[in-house]
Amino acid sequence: MSKKWGENKKNIFEKRRLKKGAFIAFLSVFLVLFLAFMVPVTVVATQNIVEDTKPTDPTNSRDSRESHLTGSKAERTNVTDLGSAESPDDLKELNIANTVTVTYDNGNGSLSGSLRILITLTLISLAPTLLVMMTSFTRIIVALHFTRTAIGTQTSPPNLVMIGIALFMTLFIMQPTLTTVYNDAVIPFEEGKMDQKEFGKVAMGPFRQFMYGQTQTKDVKLFMEINKMEWDGELESIPNVVLIPSFIVSELRTAFIIGFLIYIPFIVIDMVVASVLMSMGMMMLPPTTISMPFKILLFVLADGWSLIIGNLVKSFY
């Protein structure tokens, strides 16, 4: 009985397989017929007669100066023959196709508008790095991060709000420096009173003065020793490759000190809440869950944002 049942089951599987194969074959034939009759392809041959083929005919004057040009002379994009310019003004009037021409502002030593736009876009791409490394942004954003962590609100205020606060505080603190750069470097450069090299040196001066005022002496000595250079204690003898990393290390140290001072009152609240919970026998209840409302209450009553932001700004003066 079981043997007969097995044979019947096998026959059923074979019939299903044959039906499936027949359906796939029918579908394939249908698709081929559809493509053959419903999507005809029409090929049209065209004939172009070129009367003047002398400049581009590979059999005629291969060594001539015009053998590499496409089309007849009347169809060229070069209005003036190559090599016919006798002065720079004639060269500017040549209609040369498929090229990009950069004019150095008539050769007077200043940048043209197109090249100036290119340099501006490049500086915009480097702006985040310059903002973080050469301004007060680092100290502010680290201190704000410590504040949020100390309170215990992991996502409030959100990162976008903190970065916005840090940006506008940086703009407020760096306003005198940026004003000096604009008056002493940007305006004379726009008027053509200085070249690019002098502009870079003058524009870097106020930033160097700001960074030097916030940099600790031991950090400067550290990088001067690493660079194997002697330092006489003056700002003029510190290169930018030494001053910038020294400023960054000093800013990180100052920001961590501020973060430690911010943490102290909130740690006291955590300790008090944890002691009360242990005395009441509530050892399974996380102390941070109970202490966070008290931290927020203390922060609001003490006007914490005004204290932190105000003292952060004052730390740069």
C-alpha positions as CSV (number, residue, x, y, z in Angstrom):
1,M,0.0,0.0,0.0
2,S,2.8,2.4,0.9
3,K,4.6,1.5,-2.3
4,K,1.6,2.3,-4.4
5,W,1.1,5.6,-2.6
6,G,4.7,6.5,-3.2
7,E,4.4,5.9,-7.0
8,N,1.2,8.0,-7.2
9,K,2.9,10.9,-5.3
10,K,5.8,10.7,-7.7
11,N,3.5,10.8,-10.8
12,I,1.7,13.9,-9.3
13,F,5.1,15.7,-8.9
14,E,6.1,14.8,-12.5
15,K,2.9,16.1,-13.9
16,R,3.2,19.4,-12.0
17,R,6.8,19.8,-13.2
18,L,5.7,19.2,-16.9
19,K,2.9,21.7,-16.6
20,K,5.3,24.3,-15.1
21,G,7.9,23.7,-17.9
22,A,5.2,24.0,-20.6
23,F,4.0,27.3,-19.1
24,I,7.5,28.7,-19.1
25,A,8.1,27.6,-22.7
26,F,4.8,29.2,-23.8
27,L,5.6,32.4,-22.0
28,S,9.1,32.6,-23.6
29,V,7.7,32.0,-27.1
30,F,5.0,34.7,-26.5
31,L,7.7,37.3,-25.4
32,V,9.8,36.5,-28.5
33,L,6.8,36.9,-30.8
34,F,5.9,40.2,-29.1
35,L,9.3,41.6,-29.5
36,A,9.5,40.5,-33.1
37,F,6.2,41.9,-34.3
38,M,5.2,44.7,-31.9
39,V,8.6,46.5,-31.7
40,P,9.9,46.7,-35.3
41,V,13.3,48.3,-35.8
42,T,13.7,50.7,-38.8
43,V,17.1,51.5,-40.1
44,V,17.5,54.5,-42.4
45,A,20.7,55.1,-44.2
46,T,21.7,58.7,-44.9
47,Q,24.3,60.1,-47.2
48,N,26.2,63.2,-46.5
49,I,28.1,64.9,-49.2
50,V,31.0,67.1,-48.1
51,E,32.2,69.4,-50.9
52,D,35.2,70.8,-49.2
53,T,37.2,68.0,-47.6
54,K,40.7,69.3,-48.2
55,P,41.5,70.4,-44.6
56,T,40.4,67.0,-43.1
57,D,41.1,64.6,-46.0
58,P,43.8,62.2,-44.6
59,T,45.1,61.7,-48.2
60,N,45.7,65.4,-48.8
61,S,48.3,67.7,-47.1
62,R,48.7,65.5,-44.0
63,D,51.6,67.6,-42.8
64,S,49.9,70.9,-43.3
65,R,49.0,73.1,-40.3
66,E,45.3,72.7,-40.9
67,S,45.2,68.9,-41.3
68,H,44.1,68.4,-37.7
69,L,41.0,70.7,-37.9
70,T,37.5,69.3,-38.3
71,G,35.2,70.5,-41.0
72,S,35.9,73.0,-43.7
73,K,37.3,76.4,-43.2
74,A,33.9,78.0,-43.4
75,E,32.6,75.6,-40.6
76,R,35.4,76.0,-38.1
77,T,34.9,77.5,-34.7
78,N,38.2,79.3,-35.0
79,V,37.5,82.6,-36.6
80,T,41.1,83.7,-36.7
81,D,43.9,81.4,-37.9
82,L,46.0,79.8,-35.3
83,G,49.3,81.7,-34.6
84,S,48.0,85.0,-36.2
85,A,47.9,86.9,-32.9
86,E,50.5,89.7,-32.7
87,S,49.6,91.2,-29.3
88,P,47.8,90.1,-26.0
89,D,44.7,92.0,-27.2
90,D,44.6,89.9,-30.4
91,L,45.0,86.7,-28.3
92,K,41.9,87.6,-26.2
93,E,39.8,88.0,-29.3
94,L,40.5,84.5,-30.7
95,N,37.4,82.4,-30.7
96,I,38.8,79.1,-29.5
97,A,36.2,76.4,-28.8
98,N,36.2,73.8,-26.0
99,T,38.6,75.7,-23.8
100,V,38.5,77.4,-20.4
101,T,40.3,80.8,-20.2
102,V,41.4,82.2,-16.8
103,T,42.3,85.9,-17.0
104,Y,44.6,87.3,-14.3
105,D,42.8,90.7,-14.4
106,N,44.8,92.1,-17.3
107,G,48.1,91.2,-15.6
108,N,47.9,93.9,-12.9
109,G,48.6,91.4,-10.1
110,S,45.0,91.1,-8.7
111,L,42.6,88.2,-9.1
112,S,39.8,88.2,-11.6
113,G,36.2,87.7,-10.5
114,S,36.0,84.0,-11.6
115,L,39.2,83.0,-9.8
116,R,38.1,84.9,-6.8
117,I,34.9,83.0,-6.7
118,L,36.8,79.7,-6.9
119,I,39.1,80.7,-4.0
120,T,36.0,81.8,-2.0
121,L,34.3,78.4,-2.5
122,T,37.5,76.7,-1.4
123,L,37.6,78.7,1.8
124,I,34.0,77.9,2.5
125,S,34.8,74.2,2.3
126,L,37.6,74.8,4.8
127,A,35.6,77.1,7.0
128,P,34.4,74.5,9.6
129,T,38.0,73.4,10.3
130,L,39.2,77.1,10.6
131,L,36.2,77.9,12.8
132,V,36.9,75.0,15.2
133,M,40.7,75.3,15.3
134,M,41.3,79.1,15.4
135,T,38.4,80.6,17.3
136,S,36.6,80.2,20.7
137,F,34.2,77.5,19.3
138,T,36.1,74.5,20.9
139,R,35.9,75.8,24.5
140,I,32.3,76.8,24.2
141,I,30.9,73.6,22.6
142,V,32.9,71.3,25.1
143,A,31.6,73.3,28.1
144,L,28.0,73.1,26.8
145,H,28.4,69.4,26.3
146,F,29.6,69.0,29.9
147,T,26.6,71.0,31.1
148,R,24.1,68.8,29.3
149,T,25.7,65.6,30.6
150,A,25.9,66.9,34.2
151,I,22.2,67.7,34.3
152,G,21.4,64.2,32.9
153,T,19.3,65.2,29.9
154,Q,21.0,63.3,27.2
155,T,19.2,64.9,24.2
156,S,18.0,68.2,25.6
157,P,19.0,70.7,24.4
158,P,19.6,68.9,21.1
159,N,22.9,69.0,19.3
160,L,21.6,71.5,16.7
161,V,20.6,74.0,19.4
162,M,24.0,73.6,21.1
163,I,25.9,74.1,17.9
164,G,23.8,77.2,17.1
165,I,24.5,78.7,20.5
166,A,28.2,78.0,20.2
167,L,28.3,79.5,16.7
168,F,26.6,82.8,17.7
169,M,28.7,83.0,20.9
170,T,31.8,82.5,18.8
171,L,30.7,85.2,16.4
172,F,30.1,87.5,19.4
173,I,33.5,86.8,20.9
174,M,35.4,87.0,17.6
175,Q,33.7,90.2,16.4
176,P,36.6,92.5,17.3
177,T,39.1,90.2,15.6
178,L,36.9,89.8,12.5
179,T,36.4,93.6,12.3
180,T,40.1,94.2,12.4
181,V,40.7,91.7,9.7
182,Y,38.1,93.3,7.5
183,N,39.4,96.8,8.0
184,D,43.1,96.1,7.8
185,A,43.2,93.3,5.2
186,V,40.0,92.8,3.2
187,I,39.3,96.5,2.3
188,P,42.9,97.2,1.1
189,F,43.0,94.0,-0.8
190,E,39.7,94.8,-2.6
191,E,41.1,98.3,-3.5
192,G,44.2,96.7,-4.9
193,K,46.6,98.2,-2.3
194,M,48.1,94.9,-1.4
195,D,48.8,91.5,-3.2
196,Q,47.7,88.1,-2.1
197,K,50.8,87.3,0.0
198,E,50.6,90.5,2.0
199,F,46.8,90.0,2.4
200,G,47.3,86.5,4.0
201,K,50.0,87.8,6.4
202,V,47.9,90.9,7.5
203,A,44.7,88.8,7.8
204,M,46.4,86.2,10.0
205,G,47.8,88.8,12.4
206,P,44.6,89.4,14.5
207,F,43.9,85.7,14.7
208,R,47.4,85.1,15.9
209,Q,47.0,87.8,18.5
210,F,43.8,86.2,19.7
211,M,45.2,82.7,19.9
212,Y,48.4,83.8,21.6
213,G,46.3,85.5,24.4
214,Q,44.5,82.2,25.1
215,T,47.5,79.9,24.8
216,Q,49.5,78.8,27.8
217,T,53.3,79.1,27.7
218,K,53.9,75.4,28.5
219,D,51.9,74.4,25.4
220,V,53.9,76.7,23.1
221,K,57.2,75.4,24.6
222,L,56.0,71.8,24.1
223,F,55.4,72.2,20.4
224,M,58.5,74.3,19.9
225,E,60.6,71.5,21.4
226,I,58.9,68.9,19.2
227,N,59.6,71.1,16.2
228,K,63.2,71.6,17.5
229,M,63.0,75.4,17.4
230,E,64.2,78.0,19.9
231,W,61.7,80.4,21.3
232,D,62.5,83.9,22.7
233,G,59.1,84.4,24.3
234,E,57.7,86.7,21.6
235,L,54.7,86.1,19.4
236,E,56.6,87.0,16.2
237,S,58.9,84.0,16.6
238,I,56.1,81.4,16.8
239,P,55.1,79.9,13.4
240,N,51.5,79.1,12.7
241,V,52.2,75.4,12.7
242,V,53.2,75.7,16.3
243,L,50.7,78.4,17.5
244,I,47.5,76.7,16.2
245,P,48.1,73.2,17.9
246,S,49.2,75.0,21.1
247,F,46.0,77.0,21.1
248,I,43.9,73.9,20.6
249,V,45.5,72.0,23.5
250,S,45.1,75.1,25.8
251,E,41.4,75.4,24.8
252,L,40.8,71.7,25.6
253,R,42.4,72.0,29.0
254,T,40.4,75.1,29.9
255,A,37.2,73.6,28.7
256,F,37.7,70.5,30.8
257,I,38.4,72.6,33.9
258,I,35.2,74.5,33.3
259,G,33.4,71.2,32.8
260,F,34.7,69.9,36.2
261,L,33.4,73.0,38.0
262,I,30.0,72.6,36.3
263,Y,29.8,69.0,37.5
264,I,30.4,69.7,41.2
265,P,26.9,70.9,42.3
266,F,25.1,68.2,40.3
267,I,27.3,65.5,41.8
268,V,26.3,66.7,45.3
269,I,22.6,66.3,44.3
270,D,23.3,62.8,43.1
271,M,25.1,61.8,46.3
272,V,22.2,63.2,48.5
273,V,19.5,61.5,46.5
274,A,21.5,58.2,46.5
275,S,21.9,58.4,50.3
276,V,18.2,59.0,50.9
277,L,17.2,56.1,48.7
278,M,19.6,53.7,50.4
279,S,18.3,54.8,53.8
280,M,14.8,54.1,52.7
281,G,15.7,50.7,51.4
282,M,15.0,51.6,47.7
283,M,18.2,50.1,46.4
284,M,16.6,48.9,43.1
285,L,15.5,52.4,42.1
286,P,18.1,54.3,40.0
287,P,19.2,57.5,41.8
288,T,19.6,59.3,38.5
289,T,15.8,59.0,37.8
290,I,15.0,60.8,41.0
291,S,17.8,63.3,41.0
292,M,17.3,64.6,37.4
293,P,14.2,66.7,38.3
294,F,16.1,68.2,41.3
295,K,19.0,69.0,39.0
296,I,16.8,70.8,36.5
297,L,15.1,72.7,39.4
298,L,18.5,73.8,40.8
299,F,19.7,74.8,37.3
300,V,16.6,76.9,36.7
301,L,16.5,78.6,40.1
302,A,20.2,79.5,39.8
303,D,19.7,80.9,36.3
304,G,22.2,78.4,35.0
305,W,22.3,79.3,31.4
306,S,23.1,83.0,32.1
307,L,25.8,82.0,34.5
308,I,27.5,79.5,32.2
309,I,27.2,81.5,29.0
310,G,28.2,84.7,30.7
311,N,31.3,83.2,32.4
312,L,32.3,81.5,29.2
313,V,32.3,84.8,27.3
314,K,34.1,86.5,30.2
315,S,36.8,83.8,30.2
316,F,38.1,85.2,26.8
317,Y,38.6,88.8,28.2
